[in-house]
Amino acid sequence: SEAKKIKEKIFEEEKKKALEEINALEEKKEQAQKSAEELKKVQLVSGSFNSEDAGYKGYKQVTLTLNVKNNTEKAISRIYAIGTIKSEGREVPWIRESFNYTIDGGIEPGETKEVSLQPNMFSSWGTVNITENANLNIEFVRIDGAEGIILATTQDFTQKDNQRLEDLKAKYINK
């Protein structure tokens, strides 16, 4: 019976720590959801890409042209995104790569600005052979403000965080 009491005491201590961690993860999740909503206010009005021979055997120079509207209440100095180029009817994209870009002069609240960027031709952007009927999709994952401070991001609450939260809830709450 003494061993049972010790086990129960250890479990209660573990549970107390786990509940604190659950609360912290829930708060982190809530903040991430708010941040994701703020990120949705950054709108890709239009986006296109062009791929030309770069002059090096087998390499292409891709130019991404993005027309971005800032519907947030703060100026944006840098955007982080995932670019996907995919052809209709093909399940696997030609390329899916992350990139980030500092915007000269930024994008003020309510402003729409066209930005052109050229990913490194020696990266996977420059080596993929894209067909003519391919489309560009851009997913914004983070924006920084005028001082380089993160304004919004989808990267704060990870799959690992979510799995940890679910595991703790299953062990200590959903019993």
C-alpha positions as CSV (number, residue, x, y, z in Angstrom):
1,S,0.0,0.0,0.0
2,E,3.0,2.3,0.7
3,A,4.3,1.7,-2.9
4,K,0.8,2.5,-4.2
5,K,0.8,5.8,-2.4
6,I,4.3,6.7,-3.7
7,K,3.2,5.8,-7.2
8,E,0.1,8.0,-6.9
9,K,2.1,10.9,-5.5
10,I,4.6,10.6,-8.4
11,F,1.7,10.5,-10.9
12,E,0.1,13.6,-9.3
13,E,3.4,15.5,-9.5
14,E,3.7,14.4,-13.2
15,K,0.1,15.4,-13.8
16,K,0.7,18.9,-12.3
17,K,3.7,19.5,-14.5
18,A,1.8,18.1,-17.5
19,L,-1.1,20.4,-16.9
20,E,1.2,23.4,-16.8
21,E,2.7,22.2,-20.1
22,I,-0.7,21.7,-21.6
23,N,-1.7,25.2,-20.6
24,A,1.4,26.6,-22.1
25,L,0.9,24.6,-25.3
26,E,-2.8,25.7,-25.5
27,E,-1.7,29.3,-25.2
28,K,1.0,28.9,-27.9
29,K,-1.7,27.3,-30.1
30,E,-4.1,30.1,-29.6
31,Q,-1.4,32.7,-30.3
32,A,-0.5,30.8,-33.5
33,Q,-4.1,30.8,-34.6
34,K,-4.3,34.6,-34.1
35,S,-1.1,35.0,-36.0
36,A,-2.3,32.9,-38.8
37,E,-5.5,35.0,-39.1
38,E,-3.3,38.1,-39.3
39,L,-1.2,36.5,-42.0
40,K,-4.3,35.9,-44.0
41,K,-4.6,39.7,-44.3
42,V,-1.6,39.7,-46.6
43,Q,-3.1,39.0,-50.0
44,L,-1.4,37.8,-53.2
45,V,-3.3,39.8,-55.8
46,S,-1.4,38.1,-58.6
47,G,1.6,36.0,-59.1
48,S,3.6,34.7,-62.1
49,F,6.9,33.1,-62.9
50,N,9.2,33.2,-65.9
51,S,11.9,30.7,-66.6
52,E,14.8,31.5,-69.0
53,D,18.0,29.8,-70.0
54,A,20.7,31.2,-67.6
55,G,23.6,30.6,-69.9
56,Y,25.0,27.8,-67.8
57,K,24.4,24.3,-69.1
58,G,21.2,22.9,-67.6
59,Y,20.4,25.9,-65.4
60,K,17.5,28.3,-65.7
61,Q,16.9,31.7,-64.2
62,V,13.4,31.8,-62.7
63,T,11.8,35.2,-62.0
64,L,8.9,35.3,-59.6
65,T,6.6,38.4,-59.9
66,L,4.3,38.9,-57.0
67,N,1.6,41.6,-56.6
68,V,1.1,41.8,-52.8
69,K,-1.5,43.7,-50.9
70,N,-1.0,44.6,-47.2
71,N,-4.4,44.5,-45.4
72,T,-2.7,44.5,-41.9
73,E,-2.3,47.6,-39.7
74,K,1.5,47.6,-39.9
75,A,4.1,48.0,-42.6
76,I,5.7,44.8,-43.9
77,S,9.5,44.8,-44.6
78,R,10.0,41.1,-45.4
79,I,7.9,38.2,-46.5
80,Y,8.5,34.5,-46.1
81,A,6.7,32.2,-48.3
82,I,6.5,28.7,-49.9
83,G,6.3,28.7,-53.7
84,T,4.8,25.8,-55.5
85,I,4.8,25.4,-59.3
86,K,2.4,22.7,-60.4
87,S,0.8,21.6,-63.7
88,E,-2.9,20.9,-63.9
89,G,-3.5,17.1,-64.0
90,R,-0.2,16.4,-62.2
91,E,-0.3,15.3,-58.6
92,V,3.4,16.0,-57.9
93,P,4.5,19.7,-58.2
94,W,7.5,20.6,-60.3
95,I,8.9,22.5,-57.3
96,R,7.9,23.4,-53.8
97,E,10.4,25.6,-52.0
98,S,10.5,28.2,-49.3
99,F,12.0,31.6,-49.8
100,N,12.0,35.0,-48.2
101,Y,12.4,38.5,-49.6
102,T,13.2,41.9,-48.2
103,I,10.9,44.4,-49.8
104,D,12.6,47.7,-50.7
105,G,10.6,50.5,-49.0
106,G,8.3,47.9,-47.5
107,I,4.5,47.6,-48.1
108,E,2.5,50.1,-46.0
109,P,-0.9,49.2,-44.6
110,G,-3.5,49.3,-47.4
111,E,-0.8,49.4,-50.1
112,T,-0.4,47.0,-53.0
113,K,3.2,46.5,-54.3
114,E,4.7,44.4,-57.1
115,V,7.9,42.7,-56.2
116,S,10.2,40.6,-58.5
117,L,12.6,38.2,-57.2
118,Q,15.0,35.7,-58.7
119,P,15.7,32.6,-56.7
120,N,19.3,31.3,-56.9
121,M,19.7,29.6,-60.3
122,F,22.0,27.0,-58.7
123,S,19.2,25.9,-56.3
124,S,16.3,23.6,-57.2
125,W,14.6,26.6,-58.8
126,G,17.2,26.7,-61.5
127,T,17.4,23.0,-62.3
128,V,13.7,22.0,-62.6
129,N,12.2,21.7,-66.1
130,I,8.8,23.2,-65.9
131,T,6.2,22.7,-68.6
132,E,4.4,25.6,-70.1
133,N,1.0,25.0,-68.5
134,A,2.3,25.2,-65.0
135,N,0.8,27.5,-62.3
136,L,2.4,29.3,-59.4
137,N,0.9,29.2,-56.0
138,I,2.3,31.2,-53.1
139,E,1.6,30.5,-49.4
140,F,2.8,33.2,-47.0
141,V,4.2,31.7,-43.8
142,R,5.6,34.8,-42.1
143,I,5.8,38.6,-42.3
144,D,8.2,40.9,-40.6
145,G,7.5,44.6,-39.7
146,A,9.6,47.7,-40.2
147,E,12.0,46.9,-37.4
148,G,12.4,43.2,-38.5
149,I,10.0,42.1,-35.7
150,I,7.8,39.1,-36.6
151,L,4.3,40.4,-37.2
152,A,2.7,37.1,-38.0
153,T,3.8,33.5,-38.7
154,T,2.4,30.1,-39.1
155,Q,5.6,28.5,-37.9
156,D,5.2,29.0,-34.1
157,F,3.0,26.0,-33.3
158,T,4.6,23.0,-35.0
159,Q,3.2,19.5,-35.7
160,K,5.6,18.3,-32.9
161,D,3.9,20.8,-30.5
162,N,0.5,19.6,-31.5
163,Q,1.4,16.0,-31.1
164,R,2.9,16.7,-27.7
165,L,-0.3,18.5,-26.7
166,E,-2.5,15.6,-27.8
167,D,-0.3,13.0,-26.1
168,L,-0.4,15.0,-22.8
169,K,-4.2,15.4,-23.0
170,A,-4.7,11.7,-23.7
171,K,-2.5,10.7,-20.7
172,Y,-3.6,13.3,-18.1
173,I,-7.0,14.7,-19.1
174,N,-8.9,12.3,-21.3
175,K,-8.7,9.5,-18.7
